[in-house]
Amino acid sequence: MQQSNDGVGRRPNRPRPTCRVSPASRARRGSAAFLGALGSWLRRRTAPAGTLSRTLAPVVRPFSTAERALPVAIAAVVAIASMLALMPSTPAGAAGAAQSSSTGPRLALNGGVRFLDSMDGLGLGNVDAQKAQASFTPVSVPTDVTTLPSADQTVPDTGSVTQDGTLITGYAPDTTVEDGSSLLRVYKVKKGDTLSGIASAFKVSTMTLWWANKATMKSKTDLHIGQALRVPPANGVVITVAVADTLDSIAAKYGVDSQSIIDINQLTDPTLVVGQVLIIPGALGAPIPTPKPTPRPASQTSSSHSTSRGSGGTAAGIGGRYTGGRLAWPVIGGGNYISQYYHYGHWAIDIAAAYGSTVVAAAAGKVIFAGWKSNGGGWQVWISHGGNLYTTYNHMSAITVGTGDSVGRGQQVGRIGSSGDATGPHLHFEVWLGMIWNGGQRMNPLNYL
């Protein structure tokens, strides 16, 4: 049944639809309200209402709508935030600020500030300076505090072993090995030098000089200009420590006192190291072997002797038949040895020996020449032994016979030298069948010695 409405038509009660307001709409409404309140406040100021309205109307009119007011509001907020960011975080002169324009001290370390002449820098105003000084307590920083940032450094403990097998010892060992290398002097060979002459100049024996350099020399006469020789400070040998060598074993091997080895090499540690160079004072090296003459084959002996017998004569003169037997070794002493053998282009043997060693006649005969010749042999002696057999002695430093003298087997005829075209002291010994340099032929001396 329809109810009466007193003659007034009414709409049936219906639920109102829910209206959601977006954040942008809210911002526009807020901006419009803000601008309306701002305009009302400005109209209430002391300026005449008409004048103020006419002045602000053109300014406010563009922002009267929400669509125009929103961008303006956002720009204002950004401008205010920018100004706040540029302003200092704390007022200038504050005592607790990280940065301050004050020039006075604010903190004393280890009691570094004793008297404060001015308290303005502390921001105390009119506080009495003496009271402030009495109440001031210096701050001390402990010495074990690390004030600078640093990387965490881990130091291995002494005695530990790293991953690559390195043993951490805690100290750097001295790896210098004491030896006699620094005591060896170096001499460079000059023109005309001989091993014995160099040894005499340094007051050591010829054999000492040979032992120190035999590794780089084929013979005692193997010298050339510019060659570097090691010269020990005293007579003896120079060795290099090998595996299993000890100071006592070396001393026993060479028959010397171990203390003398320590003293001359200036050793502070008697423990030897492989490769260490030592000077063994008073020691003797291995003697230089003197090659034994090679016996002459029987066939060559008979033919040679038959040739010499054909001329007849005596052993002591020119011509005739040689009857003296095998020749004697022509050098006595001086550590002599064959430094060069008979071969093509060298039709003799070289016998090296100490300078001044004795040279003797290889057989009895007659001296047919004694003096200097410019054939490369220097001071030389020629001897005829009969039966067309002759011998020559070359490069000598002295001659002790004269031309025409008769000499016996083993009689001195001169001394070892290096005259003429020679390097180092030695005897150039030749054996001739037939007249020397006049139709004769040089033979291998080892077939006659």
SEKOLPA-773338 format. One record per residue (C-alpha): residue in one letter; x, y, z. Coordinates in steps of 0.001 Angstrom, whole numbers, padded with zeros to 6 digits. Example, Ala and Ser with C-alpha at 12.3 -4.5 7.8 and 13.67 -1.06 7.14 Angstrom:
! residues 2
+------+---------+---------+---------+
| type |      xx |      yy |      zz |
+------+---------+---------+---------+
|    a |  012300 | -004500 |  007800 |
|    s |  013670 | -001060 |  007140 |
+------+---------+---------+---------+
! end
This chain:
! residues 449
+------+---------+---------+---------+
| type |      xx |      yy |      zz |
+------+---------+---------+---------+
|    m |  000000 |  000000 |  000000 |
|    q |  001374 |  003353 | -000912 |
|    q |  002141 |  005677 |  001962 |
|    s |  001128 |  009315 |  002038 |
|    n |  003797 |  011840 |  001430 |
|    d |  001790 |  014916 |  002437 |
|    g |  001453 |  015895 | -001093 |
|    v |  005159 |  016177 | -001631 |
|    g |  006770 |  013808 | -004058 |
|    r |  009768 |  011996 | -002595 |
|    r |  012391 |  009895 | -004195 |
|    p |  012720 |  006420 | -002897 |
|    n |  015708 |  005901 | -000529 |
|    r |  018593 |  004494 | -002552 |
|    p |  022129 |  003773 | -001392 |
|    r |  024616 |  006438 | -002502 |
|    p |  027461 |  005147 | -004614 |
|    t |  030895 |  005226 | -003010 |
|    c |  033164 |  007854 | -004626 |
|    r |  036905 |  007267 | -004420 |
|    v |  039127 |  010352 | -004480 |
|    s |  042538 |  009965 | -006146 |
|    p |  045727 |  011406 | -004574 |
|    a |  046005 |  013874 | -007446 |
|    s |  042501 |  015225 | -006727 |
|    r |  043323 |  015584 | -003076 |
|    a |  046482 |  017503 | -003927 |
|    r |  044542 |  019877 | -006226 |
|    r |  041923 |  020516 | -003607 |
|    g |  044581 |  021158 | -000964 |
|    s |  046420 |  023576 | -003241 |
|    a |  043176 |  025472 | -003997 |
|    a |  042349 |  025690 | -000312 |
|    f |  045880 |  026917 |  000442 |
|    l |  045696 |  029634 | -002178 |
|    g |  042217 |  030702 | -001034 |
|    a |  043431 |  031025 |  002567 |
|    l |  046443 |  032981 |  001362 |
|    g |  044233 |  035409 | -000510 |
|    s |  041967 |  035923 |  002499 |
|    w |  044942 |  036616 |  004748 |
|    l |  046382 |  039142 |  002369 |
|    r |  043018 |  040988 |  002128 |
|    r |  042975 |  041454 |  005887 |
|    r |  046282 |  043301 |  005943 |
|    t |  046444 |  047090 |  006464 |
|    a |  046520 |  047954 |  002768 |
|    p |  043243 |  049146 |  001315 |
|    a |  041128 |  046275 |  000199 |
|    g |  040570 |  047659 | -003268 |
|    t |  044239 |  048325 | -003907 |
|    l |  045320 |  044871 | -002580 |
|    s |  042678 |  043126 | -004611 |
|    r |  043670 |  044931 | -007751 |
|    t |  047356 |  044109 | -007064 |
|    l |  046947 |  040400 | -006285 |
|    a |  044168 |  039626 | -008697 |
|    p |  046391 |  039312 | -011767 |
|    v |  048914 |  037239 | -009763 |
|    v |  046478 |  034829 | -008124 |
|    r |  044093 |  034461 | -011052 |
|    p |  046308 |  031979 | -013006 |
|    f |  046439 |  029718 | -009934 |
|    s |  042749 |  029820 | -009138 |
|    t |  042206 |  026390 | -010650 |
|    a |  043555 |  023147 | -009208 |
|    e |  045156 |  022073 | -012514 |
|    r |  047402 |  025164 | -012530 |
|    a |  048110 |  025198 | -008794 |
|    l |  049608 |  021664 | -008577 |
|    p |  052777 |  022249 | -010694 |
|    v |  053410 |  025500 | -008864 |
|    a |  053178 |  023771 | -005499 |
|    i |  055577 |  021004 | -006570 |
|    a |  058106 |  023547 | -007821 |
|    a |  057886 |  025433 | -004522 |
|    v |  058539 |  022263 | -002524 |
|    v |  061599 |  021421 | -004655 |
|    a |  062978 |  024959 | -004253 |
|    i |  062581 |  024859 | -000476 |
|    a |  064277 |  021421 | -000277 |
|    s |  067222 |  022674 | -002357 |
|    m |  067748 |  025671 | -000060 |
|    l |  067670 |  023441 |  003007 |
|    a |  070290 |  021117 |  001482 |
|    l |  072696 |  023995 |  000900 |
|    m |  072427 |  025337 |  004430 |
|    p |  075030 |  024142 |  007076 |
|    s |  073845 |  021287 |  009256 |
|    t |  074743 |  023129 |  012479 |
|    p |  075233 |  026780 |  013305 |
|    a |  078712 |  028182 |  012850 |
|    g |  080718 |  028333 |  016056 |
|    a |  079093 |  025314 |  017717 |
|    a |  081571 |  023419 |  019808 |
|    g |  080303 |  020027 |  018738 |
|    a |  080266 |  020676 |  014994 |
|    a |  082429 |  018624 |  012657 |
|    q |  083346 |  021828 |  010796 |
|    s |  083653 |  025226 |  012370 |
|    s |  084934 |  028645 |  011505 |
|    s |  086386 |  028992 |  014990 |
|    t |  090201 |  029130 |  015174 |
|    g |  090491 |  028232 |  018869 |
|    p |  091349 |  024714 |  020126 |
|    r |  088414 |  022471 |  021008 |
|    l |  090298 |  019293 |  022025 |
|    a |  093672 |  018781 |  023686 |
|    l |  095552 |  015507 |  023195 |
|    n |  098023 |  014276 |  025846 |
|    g |  097698 |  017569 |  027733 |
|    g |  099025 |  019547 |  024807 |
|    v |  097101 |  022785 |  025809 |
|    r |  098379 |  024282 |  029058 |
|    f |  096935 |  027817 |  029022 |
|    l |  093898 |  029215 |  027225 |
|    d |  094422 |  032853 |  026396 |
|    s |  091074 |  033187 |  024688 |
|    m |  087861 |  031277 |  025379 |
|    d |  085937 |  032653 |  022399 |
|    g |  086850 |  029658 |  020294 |
|    l |  085155 |  027326 |  022801 |
|    g |  081871 |  029184 |  022599 |
|    l |  081850 |  029945 |  026341 |
|    g |  080835 |  033621 |  025907 |
|    n |  081508 |  035560 |  029133 |
|    v |  082538 |  032575 |  031257 |
|    d |  085553 |  033340 |  033354 |
|    a |  088739 |  031968 |  031637 |
|    q |  090311 |  030782 |  034891 |
|    k |  087250 |  028708 |  035798 |
|    a |  087170 |  027238 |  032340 |
|    q |  090872 |  026364 |  032631 |
|    a |  090341 |  024752 |  036025 |
|    s |  087444 |  022640 |  034732 |
|    f |  089183 |  021617 |  031494 |
|    t |  090412 |  017990 |  031442 |
|    p |  092843 |  017039 |  028635 |
|    v |  092014 |  013914 |  026686 |
|    s |  094813 |  011344 |  026293 |
|    v |  094776 |  008877 |  023427 |
|    p |  096384 |  005473 |  024272 |
|    t |  099537 |  004731 |  022319 |
|    d |  098271 |  001336 |  021166 |
|    v |  095267 |  002790 |  019371 |
|    t |  095489 |  002630 |  015579 |
|    t |  094138 |  005889 |  014237 |
|    l |  094668 |  005169 |  010551 |
|    p |  092793 |  002456 |  008686 |
|    s |  095027 | -000345 |  007445 |
|    a |  094598 | -003687 |  005785 |
|    d |  094622 | -006748 |  007958 |
|    q |  098128 | -008147 |  007653 |
|    t |  098725 | -011664 |  008801 |
|    v |  102332 | -012468 |  009711 |
|    p |  103227 | -016167 |  009831 |
|    d |  104683 | -017449 |  013068 |
|    t |  108393 | -018196 |  013217 |
|    g |  109048 | -021859 |  012501 |
|    s |  105936 | -022362 |  010407 |
|    v |  105971 | -023622 |  006826 |
|    t |  103972 | -021877 |  004106 |
|    q |  101953 | -023638 |  001422 |
|    d |  104815 | -023469 | -001073 |
|    g |  107204 | -025119 |  001395 |
|    t |  108992 | -021988 |  002587 |
|    l |  110263 | -022201 |  006171 |
|    i |  109693 | -019007 |  008174 |
|    t |  112895 | -018485 |  010153 |
|    g |  112304 | -015020 |  011499 |
|    y |  115649 | -013719 |  010186 |
|    a |  117517 | -013263 |  006918 |
|    p |  120564 | -015612 |  006862 |
|    d |  123896 | -014460 |  005454 |
|    t |  124646 | -016673 |  002441 |
|    t |  128124 | -015271 |  001761 |
|    v |  130733 | -018042 |  001642 |
|    e |  134240 | -017234 |  002805 |
|    d |  136993 | -018563 |  000584 |
|    g |  140320 | -017675 | -000948 |
|    s |  139019 | -016303 | -004241 |
|    s |  139596 | -012711 | -003179 |
|    l |  143248 | -013521 | -002361 |
|    l |  144054 | -014634 | -005893 |
|    r |  145619 | -011922 | -007999 |
|    v |  145059 | -011780 | -011757 |
|    y |  147884 | -011122 | -014193 |
|    k |  147482 | -010638 | -017961 |
|    v |  150271 | -012073 | -020099 |
|    k |  152342 | -009595 | -022073 |
|    k |  154648 | -010059 | -025016 |
|    g |  157800 | -011943 | -024009 |
|    d |  156369 | -013247 | -020723 |
|    t |  157190 | -016720 | -019536 |
|    l |  155579 | -018748 | -016784 |
|    s |  158789 | -018806 | -014761 |
|    g |  159335 | -015085 | -015251 |
|    i |  155817 | -014261 | -014049 |
|    a |  156263 | -016581 | -011072 |
|    s |  159543 | -014901 | -010179 |
|    a |  157938 | -011458 | -010344 |
|    f |  155230 | -012515 | -007846 |
|    k |  157723 | -014427 | -005661 |
|    v |  156057 | -017816 | -006062 |
|    s |  157329 | -020985 | -007691 |
|    t |  156721 | -021805 | -011334 |
|    m |  154872 | -024970 | -010319 |
|    t |  152565 | -022966 | -008006 |
|    l |  151628 | -020779 | -010953 |
|    w |  151148 | -023852 | -013129 |
|    w |  148952 | -025652 | -010577 |
|    a |  146752 | -022570 | -010227 |
|    n |  146207 | -022308 | -013992 |
|    k |  146574 | -025840 | -015370 |
|    a |  142818 | -026054 | -015965 |
|    t |  143104 | -023384 | -018683 |
|    m |  146567 | -024300 | -020010 |
|    k |  147518 | -027275 | -022145 |
|    s |  151171 | -026947 | -021232 |
|    k |  153467 | -024688 | -019280 |
|    t |  154320 | -022885 | -022495 |
|    d |  150703 | -022422 | -023518 |
|    l |  150748 | -018652 | -023091 |
|    h |  149343 | -015910 | -025285 |
|    i |  149155 | -012151 | -024990 |
|    g |  146184 | -011020 | -022904 |
|    q |  145748 | -014391 | -021198 |
|    a |  144562 | -014031 | -017574 |
|    l |  146530 | -016029 | -015006 |
|    r |  145582 | -016599 | -011389 |
|    v |  148465 | -015892 | -009027 |
|    p |  148213 | -017342 | -005480 |
|    p |  149594 | -015295 | -002574 |
|    a |  151927 | -018121 | -001458 |
|    n |  153420 | -021358 | -002711 |
|    g |  150906 | -024181 | -002758 |
|    v |  147877 | -025357 | -004669 |
|    v |  144427 | -023902 | -005290 |
|    i |  141530 | -026333 | -004950 |
|    t |  137751 | -026290 | -005170 |
|    v |  135902 | -028057 | -002360 |
|    a |  134092 | -031165 | -003557 |
|    v |  131373 | -033329 | -002032 |
|    a |  132438 | -035024 |  001235 |
|    d |  135511 | -032766 |  001589 |
|    t |  136227 | -031509 |  005088 |
|    l |  138947 | -029301 |  006462 |
|    d |  140659 | -032245 |  008155 |
|    s |  140454 | -034507 |  005103 |
|    i |  141983 | -031829 |  002857 |
|    a |  144748 | -031125 |  005368 |
|    a |  145534 | -034844 |  005602 |
|    k |  145517 | -035268 |  001809 |
|    y |  148092 | -032545 |  001233 |
|    g |  150052 | -033100 |  004437 |
|    v |  149523 | -029624 |  005873 |
|    d |  148114 | -028205 |  009093 |
|    s |  144384 | -027428 |  008977 |
|    q |  144973 | -024228 |  010944 |
|    s |  147242 | -022908 |  008186 |
|    i |  144382 | -023372 |  005706 |
|    i |  142068 | -021389 |  007993 |
|    d |  144620 | -018640 |  008470 |
|    i |  145586 | -018030 |  004843 |
|    n |  141972 | -018157 |  003622 |
|    q |  140769 | -016018 |  006584 |
|    l |  137981 | -018436 |  007466 |
|    t |  135754 | -017849 |  010497 |
|    d |  133746 | -021030 |  009987 |
|    p |  135632 | -024337 |  009558 |
|    t |  132594 | -025915 |  007874 |
|    l |  133288 | -026155 |  004154 |
|    v |  130794 | -025658 |  001321 |
|    v |  130844 | -027428 | -002046 |
|    g |  132350 | -025106 | -004647 |
|    q |  134359 | -023125 | -002097 |
|    v |  137816 | -022079 | -003371 |
|    l |  140686 | -022678 | -000954 |
|    i |  144405 | -022006 | -001056 |
|    i |  146424 | -024863 |  000474 |
|    p |  149761 | -023317 |  001544 |
|    g |  152861 | -025481 |  001215 |
|    a |  150972 | -028232 | -000642 |
|    l |  152334 | -029939 | -003711 |
|    g |  150261 | -030806 | -006719 |
|    a |  150647 | -033816 | -008952 |
|    p |  153983 | -033780 | -010750 |
|    i |  153947 | -033134 | -014443 |
|    p |  154811 | -036487 | -016017 |
|    t |  157731 | -036543 | -018413 |
|    p |  156837 | -038790 | -021338 |
|    k |  159210 | -041700 | -021783 |
|    p |  160859 | -041781 | -025156 |
|    t |  159201 | -044112 | -027615 |
|    p |  161628 | -046876 | -028606 |
|    r |  162640 | -046806 | -032219 |
|    p |  161250 | -049702 | -034271 |
|    a |  163846 | -052333 | -035187 |
|    s |  163444 | -051793 | -038900 |
|    q |  164012 | -048052 | -038603 |
|    t |  166989 | -048619 | -036302 |
|    s |  168846 | -050838 | -038729 |
|    s |  168156 | -048590 | -041687 |
|    s |  169217 | -045447 | -039844 |
|    h |  172343 | -047029 | -038526 |
|    s |  173220 | -048559 | -041877 |
|    t |  172953 | -045109 | -043394 |
|    s |  175225 | -043607 | -040776 |
|    r |  177701 | -046482 | -040922 |
|    g |  178223 | -046016 | -044621 |
|    s |  180262 | -042852 | -044085 |
|    g |  182638 | -044300 | -041507 |
|    g |  184596 | -041998 | -039190 |
|    t |  184491 | -041506 | -035392 |
|    a |  181792 | -040449 | -032938 |
|    a |  183642 | -037298 | -031955 |
|    g |  184234 | -035801 | -035360 |
|    i |  182640 | -034818 | -038589 |
|    g |  181963 | -037705 | -040914 |
|    g |  182781 | -041301 | -040030 |
|    r |  180317 | -043601 | -038347 |
|    y |  178175 | -042749 | -035320 |
|    t |  178860 | -045264 | -032542 |
|    g |  177485 | -043452 | -029514 |
|    g |  174275 | -045491 | -029044 |
|    r |  170982 | -043898 | -028089 |
|    l |  170916 | -040189 | -027487 |
|    a |  170661 | -038818 | -023950 |
|    w |  167735 | -036675 | -022773 |
|    p |  168929 | -033113 | -023430 |
|    v |  167286 | -031293 | -020460 |
|    i |  168046 | -031790 | -016777 |
|    g |  165565 | -030806 | -014044 |
|    g |  163172 | -027888 | -014113 |
|    g |  160098 | -030142 | -014177 |
|    n |  160713 | -030710 | -017869 |
|    y |  158186 | -032406 | -020130 |
|    i |  157306 | -032590 | -023812 |
|    s |  155058 | -029666 | -024609 |
|    q |  154867 | -030354 | -028361 |
|    y |  155621 | -033508 | -030277 |
|    y |  157113 | -034143 | -033703 |
|    h |  154510 | -033708 | -036432 |
|    y |  154026 | -032264 | -039888 |
|    g |  155187 | -028670 | -039877 |
|    h |  156955 | -029114 | -036518 |
|    w |  159976 | -031275 | -037270 |
|    a |  161238 | -031461 | -033675 |
|    i |  160104 | -031913 | -030095 |
|    d |  159658 | -029054 | -027612 |
|    i |  160787 | -029784 | -024064 |
|    a |  159382 | -027254 | -021607 |
|    a |  161195 | -026586 | -018354 |
|    a |  161797 | -023862 | -015822 |
|    y |  163658 | -020870 | -017189 |
|    g |  167450 | -021384 | -016861 |
|    s |  167337 | -025170 | -016538 |
|    t |  170414 | -027064 | -017798 |
|    v |  170684 | -028140 | -021447 |
|    v |  173216 | -030911 | -022214 |
|    a |  174633 | -032560 | -025338 |
|    a |  172654 | -035635 | -026342 |
|    a |  175868 | -037409 | -027431 |
|    a |  179578 | -036791 | -027775 |
|    g |  180589 | -034682 | -030755 |
|    k |  181948 | -031414 | -032051 |
|    v |  180214 | -028000 | -031888 |
|    i |  179910 | -026702 | -035448 |
|    f |  177915 | -023574 | -034492 |
|    a |  177182 | -021673 | -031266 |
|    g |  175466 | -018290 | -031351 |
|    w |  172430 | -016359 | -032587 |
|    k |  170573 | -017103 | -035783 |
|    s |  167577 | -015254 | -037200 |
|    n |  165830 | -018457 | -038252 |
|    g |  163411 | -018319 | -035289 |
|    g |  165641 | -020455 | -033056 |
|    g |  167325 | -017543 | -031262 |
|    w |  170391 | -018568 | -029307 |
|    q |  171327 | -022080 | -030508 |
|    v |  174014 | -024749 | -030659 |
|    w |  174673 | -027282 | -033447 |
|    i |  176628 | -030500 | -032753 |
|    s |  177949 | -033095 | -035204 |
|    h |  178068 | -036621 | -033786 |
|    g |  179613 | -038366 | -036798 |
|    g |  178017 | -040567 | -039416 |
|    n |  175948 | -037636 | -040742 |
|    l |  174030 | -037397 | -037437 |
|    y |  173512 | -033874 | -036077 |
|    t |  171515 | -032289 | -033233 |
|    t |  170454 | -028695 | -032656 |
|    y |  169451 | -026932 | -029401 |
|    n |  167288 | -023808 | -029873 |
|    h |  165599 | -020922 | -027925 |
|    m |  168245 | -021014 | -025183 |
|    s |  168809 | -018167 | -022756 |
|    a |  172549 | -018848 | -022457 |
|    i |  175259 | -020704 | -024357 |
|    t |  178141 | -022334 | -022473 |
|    v |  180219 | -023698 | -025407 |
|    g |  181827 | -022230 | -028493 |
|    t |  182176 | -023210 | -032113 |
|    g |  184864 | -025888 | -032573 |
|    d |  184605 | -027228 | -029007 |
|    s |  184452 | -030972 | -028472 |
|    v |  181786 | -032012 | -025998 |
|    g |  181011 | -035227 | -024232 |
|    r |  177675 | -036952 | -023710 |
|    g |  175686 | -035106 | -021009 |
|    q |  177996 | -032042 | -020997 |
|    q |  176226 | -028682 | -020539 |
|    v |  175900 | -026596 | -023662 |
|    g |  173420 | -023925 | -022499 |
|    r |  170330 | -023023 | -020494 |
|    i |  166563 | -023151 | -021148 |
|    g |  165109 | -019903 | -022442 |
|    s |  162586 | -018418 | -024852 |
|    s |  164766 | -016517 | -027307 |
|    g |  163791 | -016182 | -030938 |
|    d |  160272 | -017084 | -032006 |
|    a |  159126 | -018754 | -028758 |
|    t |  156351 | -018459 | -026195 |
|    g |  157447 | -019652 | -022788 |
|    p |  160755 | -021268 | -021854 |
|    h |  161497 | -024516 | -023661 |
|    l |  164086 | -026309 | -025746 |
|    h |  163393 | -026887 | -029436 |
|    f |  165410 | -030117 | -030019 |
|    e |  166108 | -031370 | -033558 |
|    v |  167827 | -034483 | -034936 |
|    w |  169223 | -034231 | -038478 |
|    l |  170436 | -036894 | -040919 |
|    g |  172727 | -034979 | -043224 |
|    m |  174123 | -031478 | -043018 |
|    i |  171923 | -028993 | -041127 |
|    w |  170054 | -026697 | -043526 |
|    n |  172235 | -027963 | -046322 |
|    g |  170650 | -031062 | -047754 |
|    g |  169963 | -032803 | -044443 |
|    q |  166602 | -034176 | -043259 |
|    r |  165029 | -033705 | -039839 |
|    m |  163966 | -036913 | -038117 |
|    n |  161713 | -037700 | -035161 |
|    p |  163989 | -037284 | -032127 |
|    l |  162021 | -039848 | -030126 |
|    n |  163327 | -042534 | -032473 |
|    y |  166869 | -041768 | -031290 |
|    l |  166434 | -040969 | -027619 |
+------+---------+---------+---------+
! end
